[in-house]
Amino acid sequence: MKIILCSNNNIKKDIITKWFKEKNIEIELNKVDIENDSIPPQPIGDDIKLICLKKINDVKVNYKDFDYIISTENFLDILEDKIKYKLCMCVYKYDSNEYLTKISEGIDLDLNILDNFSNFILIIKDLKNSYINSKNKYMFCGCEKKLCDLVNKYYPEIPRNNFIKSLTDNKYDKFHQFSKLLDELFFI
């Protein structure tokens, strides 16, 4: 099975490769970096589906000899009393010309986070200012500053590549989040 991943992120590649290996499915996975100025570095809200589909369509025109294209993006769903950190995954099947999309339930970043991370209020303020200052630069909803970078600014000891796990006291497992979506998208 030949798959294109719409990302240059090695962690995403490793997680997807591990999932297929656990299912005893042999794959060839190629990463393609998507550079697009209309896509915000930090996606916010429902535009995430359109962002993933845009990435797939940008790749699809140049790559024909594959079985699937996967686009996966973390995004923020901002609610009245919390931020939900979610994962969106879109899969394009070449043989049926079909697009499938799933979104994880995500994990809540609410006021309880302040118990252990008192500077999180500053992170939210910086995120809001980034949104206000950069929202008109992009075709899709989002902002220039990524949540992981803002967390790292105030808490340099927290790794950028797994910051949600640190913020939520190990309640977020990146592999589990990816696996649930891959199970739904590849074994419907």
Phi, psi and chi 1 to 4 in degrees:
 res  aa     phi    psi   chi1   chi2   chi3   chi4
   1 MET       -  130.2 -179.7 -178.3  -57.3      -
   2 LYS  -109.6  126.3  -68.1  175.4   69.9  174.2
   3 ILE  -130.0  142.2  -60.9  172.0      -      -
   4 ILE  -108.2  132.7  -62.8  174.4      -      -
   5 LEU  -104.3  123.7  174.5   61.4      -      -
   6 CYS   -79.7   62.3  -62.8      -      -      -
   7 SER  -170.7  152.0  173.7      -      -      -
   8 ASN  -101.7   12.7 -154.1   23.8      -      -
   9 ASN   -81.6  117.5 -174.7  -51.9      -      -
  10 ASN   -68.0  -30.8  -74.6  -36.2      -      -
  11 ILE   -65.2  -45.1  -66.5  170.8      -      -
  12 LYS   -60.2  -44.5  -69.9  178.0 -177.9 -178.9
  13 LYS   -60.2  -45.8  179.8 -177.6 -179.8 -169.6
  14 ASP   -63.7  -41.5  -67.5  -15.1      -      -
  15 ILE   -65.1  -45.4  -70.9  171.9      -      -
  16 ILE   -65.5  -42.6  -67.6  168.7      -      -
  17 THR   -60.8  -43.7  -58.7      -      -      -
  18 LYS   -62.2  -41.7  179.0 -179.5  175.4 -176.5
  19 TRP   -61.8  -47.4 -177.5   84.5      -      -
  20 PHE   -64.6  -37.9  -83.2  102.2      -      -
  21 LYS   -62.9  -41.1 -172.7  173.7 -175.3  173.0
  22 GLU   -64.6  -24.9  -73.8 -177.2   -1.5      -
  23 LYS   -91.1    4.5  -56.4  -69.1 -176.7 -165.3
  24 ASN    57.7   40.2  -66.8  -41.2      -      -
  25 ILE  -113.9  122.4  -59.9  171.3      -      -
  26 GLU   -83.2  129.8 -150.7  171.9  -60.9      -
  27 ILE  -132.9  158.0   64.1  164.4      -      -
  28 GLU  -116.5  116.3  176.2 -173.7  -38.6      -
  29 LEU  -114.4  120.2 -175.6   62.5      -      -
  30 ASN  -111.2  133.1  -63.6  -42.8      -      -
  31 LYS   -91.6  139.9  -61.5 -177.8  -57.8 -180.0
  32 VAL  -130.2  120.7  175.9      -      -      -
  33 ASP   -79.9  126.6 -166.5   20.5      -      -
  34 ILE  -103.2  113.4  -53.2  -63.7      -      -
  35 GLU  -102.7  117.4  -66.3  -69.8  -34.3      -
  36 ASN  -150.3  115.4 -168.9  -42.0      -      -
  37 ASP   -69.3  -11.6  -68.0  -22.2      -      -
  38 SER   -86.2   -7.2   67.4      -      -      -
  39 ILE  -102.4  121.9  -62.6  173.5      -      -
  40 PRO   -71.0  145.3   25.6  -31.7      -      -
  41 PRO   -59.0  -35.1  -25.3   34.0      -      -
  42 GLN  -116.1   95.5  178.5   60.1   70.9      -
  43 PRO   -67.4  145.7  -18.6   30.4      -      -
  44 ILE  -134.0  129.8  -62.7  173.5      -      -
  45 GLY    79.7 -160.3      -      -      -      -
  46 ASP   -67.1  -16.0  -69.4  -24.6      -      -
  47 ASP   -63.6  -11.1  -81.7    0.8      -      -
  48 ILE   -56.9  -39.0 -167.6   62.1      -      -
  49 LYS   -62.2  -42.4  -67.3  177.0 -174.5  176.4
  50 LEU   -65.9  -36.5  -62.7  173.2      -      -
  51 ILE   -63.3  -48.5  -69.9  170.3      -      -
  52 CYS   -62.1  -42.3  -73.3      -      -      -
  53 LEU   -66.0  -38.2  -67.5  173.3      -      -
  54 LYS   -60.5  -45.2  170.4  114.5  179.9   81.9
  55 LYS   -61.3  -43.0  -73.6 -175.0  171.9 -168.9
  56 ILE   -62.1  -46.4  -74.2  173.7      -      -
  57 ASN   -66.1  -33.6  -73.7  -30.1      -      -
  58 ASP   -65.0  -33.3  -72.6   -8.6      -      -
  59 VAL   -82.4  -40.7  167.3      -      -      -
  60 LYS   -55.5  -36.3 -172.9  173.2   79.1  166.0
  61 VAL   -68.6  -23.5  -64.9      -      -      -
  62 ASN  -104.9  -10.2  -64.8  -41.3      -      -
  63 TYR  -129.4  118.7  -62.9   88.0      -      -
  64 LYS  -113.8  -27.2  -56.8  -71.6 -175.1 -157.2
  65 ASP   -92.5   53.2 -166.9   26.9      -      -
  66 PHE  -136.6  164.2  -71.9   86.1      -      -
  67 ASP   -93.8  -38.1  -60.2  -58.6      -      -
  68 TYR  -143.1  154.6  -62.2   95.8      -      -
  69 ILE  -122.2  133.4  -59.5  173.8      -      -
  70 ILE  -117.7  130.0  -62.0  174.8      -      -
  71 SER  -122.8  126.6  177.9      -      -      -
  72 THR  -137.0  131.9  178.2      -      -      -
  73 GLU  -140.4  137.5  -67.4  -66.4  -33.6      -
  74 ASN   -81.7  146.4  -67.2  -55.5      -      -
  75 PHE  -150.9  167.8   72.0  103.2      -      -
  76 LEU  -108.3  134.8  -56.0  177.4      -      -
  77 ASP  -111.9  109.0 -164.7    5.5      -      -
  78 ILE   -94.5  116.6  -60.5  177.2      -      -
  79 LEU  -109.7  177.1  -54.5  172.7      -      -
  80 GLU   -61.6  -39.5 -166.9  171.1  -58.9      -
  81 ASP  -117.0    5.6   60.1  -19.4      -      -
  82 LYS  -168.0  167.8   62.1 -171.6  162.0 -163.2
  83 ILE  -111.1  132.0  -63.8  172.5      -      -
  84 LYS  -103.8  127.1  -71.9 -170.1   82.0   74.6
  85 TYR   -95.3  115.6 -174.9   80.7      -      -
  86 LYS  -125.8  168.6  -65.3 -178.3  172.7 -175.9
  87 LEU  -125.1  130.9  176.5   68.0      -      -
  88 CYS  -112.3  137.1  178.3      -      -      -
  89 MET  -133.4  127.8 -173.3  177.4  -66.5      -
  90 CYS  -118.2  140.4  -62.7      -      -      -
  91 VAL  -126.9  133.1  172.9      -      -      -
  92 TYR  -109.0  127.7  173.4   72.8      -      -
  93 LYS  -101.7  115.6  -63.4  179.3  174.3 -175.2
  94 TYR   -61.6  -43.7  -85.2   95.0      -      -
  95 ASP   -64.3  -32.1   64.8  -14.0      -      -
  96 SER  -109.9    1.8   61.1      -      -      -
  97 ASN    52.2   45.5 -165.9   30.0      -      -
  98 GLU  -118.1  140.0 -178.8 -179.9   13.4      -
  99 TYR  -109.5  132.8  -65.1   87.0      -      -
 100 LEU  -124.9  139.4  -57.2  170.5      -      -
 101 THR  -136.3  136.3  -57.3      -      -      -
 102 LYS  -137.9  148.9  -65.5  -72.7  179.6 -175.9
 103 ILE  -126.9  135.0  -66.0  177.9      -      -
 104 SER   -71.0  161.7   72.2      -      -      -
 105 GLU   -67.1  -28.8  -67.9  177.6   20.0      -
 106 GLY    80.0 -173.5      -      -      -      -
 107 ILE  -133.5  142.1 -170.2  157.3      -      -
 108 ASP   -80.2  134.4  -66.3  -13.6      -      -
 109 LEU  -113.7   95.9  -57.6  174.5      -      -
 110 ASP  -118.4 -167.2   57.3   18.7      -      -
 111 LEU   -60.9  -24.3  -69.6  175.9      -      -
 112 ASN   -62.3  -23.6  -66.4  -33.6      -      -
 113 ILE   -63.4  -26.0 -155.4  165.1      -      -
 114 LEU   -66.6  -21.0  -66.3  170.9      -      -
 115 ASP   -58.7  -37.8  -66.0  -18.5      -      -
 116 ASN  -109.3  -18.8  -64.4  -41.1      -      -
 117 PHE  -132.6   79.8  -59.7   95.6      -      -
 118 SER   -64.1  -24.3   58.4      -      -      -
 119 ASN   -79.9    0.4  -75.7  -22.4      -      -
 120 PHE   -62.5  -28.6 -161.2   75.0      -      -
 121 ILE   -62.9  -34.8 -161.7   78.3      -      -
 122 LEU   -70.0  -34.4  -61.8  172.3      -      -
 123 ILE   -63.8  -44.9  -66.5  166.8      -      -
 124 ILE   -63.0  -41.0  -67.8  171.4      -      -
 125 LYS   -62.7  -45.0 -175.3  178.4  176.1 -177.4
 126 ASP   -63.6  -38.8  -75.6   -1.7      -      -
 127 LEU   -63.9  -44.0 -172.2   66.6      -      -
 128 LYS   -61.6  -45.9  176.4 -173.3  170.9 -165.9
 129 ASN   -63.5  -38.7  -71.7  -24.5      -      -
 130 SER   -63.1  -41.3  176.2      -      -      -
 131 TYR   -63.2  -47.6  176.0   75.2      -      -
 132 ILE   -61.5  -40.9  -71.0  167.9      -      -
 133 ASN   -80.0  -19.3  -66.1  -31.7      -      -
 134 SER  -126.3   -1.5   62.7      -      -      -
 135 LYS   -60.1  -29.1   66.7 -179.2  178.4 -178.7
 136 ASN   -84.6   -2.7  -65.7  -33.8      -      -
 137 LYS   -80.4  -15.9  -70.6  174.3   62.6  175.0
 138 TYR  -121.7  153.9  -53.4  107.9      -      -
 139 MET   -73.6  -28.9  178.5 -171.6  -49.6      -
 140 PHE  -111.5  159.1  -56.9  103.6      -      -
 141 CYS   -70.5  131.0 -172.4      -      -      -
 142 GLY   163.4 -168.2      -      -      -      -
 143 CYS  -146.8  170.1   59.7      -      -      -
 144 GLU   -73.4  -39.5 -159.6  162.4   42.3      -
 145 LYS   -88.2  129.7  -57.6 -117.0  176.3  169.8
 146 LYS   -85.3  145.5  -65.5  177.2   82.6  169.2
 147 LEU   -57.0  -40.6 -177.9   59.6      -      -
 148 CYS   -61.5  -37.3   63.2      -      -      -
 149 ASP   -69.9  -38.0  -65.7  -29.1      -      -
 150 LEU   -69.1  -39.7  -66.5  172.5      -      -
 151 VAL   -61.3  -44.7  168.1      -      -      -
 152 ASN   -65.4  -29.5 -167.1 -108.7      -      -
 153 LYS   -63.0  -43.5  172.3 -177.4  169.2 -177.6
 154 TYR   -92.0  -21.5  -69.3   97.8      -      -
 155 TYR  -134.7   76.5  -61.6  100.0      -      -
 156 PRO   -61.6  -19.3    1.0   -1.1      -      -
 157 GLU   -76.5  -13.9   70.0  -81.4    7.6      -
 158 ILE   -88.3  123.0  -65.1  177.3      -      -
 159 PRO   -67.0  137.7   20.6  -26.2      -      -
 160 ARG   -61.9  -34.9  -72.7 -178.4   71.4 -105.6
 161 ASN   -80.7   -6.0   65.7  -11.5      -      -
 162 ASN  -149.1   39.2 -145.1   -0.2      -      -
 163 PHE   -67.9  -32.6   72.7  101.2      -      -
 164 ILE   -65.7  -38.8  -65.9  -64.8      -      -
 165 LYS   -60.3  -41.8 -173.0  174.1 -176.1  175.7
 166 SER   -67.9  -42.6  -63.1      -      -      -
 167 LEU   -67.5  -29.6  -69.4  177.4      -      -
 168 THR  -105.6   21.2   59.1      -      -      -
 169 ASP    55.4   48.8 -161.3   26.3      -      -
 170 ASN    66.1   22.8  -65.4  -41.0      -      -
 171 LYS   -87.8   -4.8  -67.5  178.5 -174.8  154.5
 172 TYR  -115.7  123.7 -177.2   84.2      -      -
 173 ASP  -118.9  112.0 -178.9  -48.9      -      -
 174 LYS   -59.4  -43.3 -161.7  176.5  -82.6 -163.4
 175 PHE   -62.1  -41.9 -180.0   75.7      -      -
 176 HIS   -62.4  -43.2  177.8   71.3      -      -
 177 GLN   -60.3  -47.5  -67.1  -67.6  -47.2      -
 178 PHE   -63.3  -44.1  -89.3   77.5      -      -
 179 SER   -60.2  -43.1  -66.2      -      -      -
 180 LYS   -59.8  -43.3  -78.4  179.5   70.3  173.1
 181 LEU   -70.6  -41.6  -63.6 -178.3      -      -
 182 LEU   -62.0  -40.2  -72.6  164.5      -      -
 183 ASP   -58.4  -44.2  -76.5  -18.3      -      -
 184 GLU   -69.7  -37.2  -68.2  178.2   33.6      -
 185 LEU   -83.4  -30.5  -69.9  166.1      -      -
 186 PHE  -103.3  -10.5  -78.7   90.0      -      -
 187 PHE  -134.3   54.6  -65.9  101.4      -      -
 188 ILE   -78.0      -  -65.9  175.1      -      -
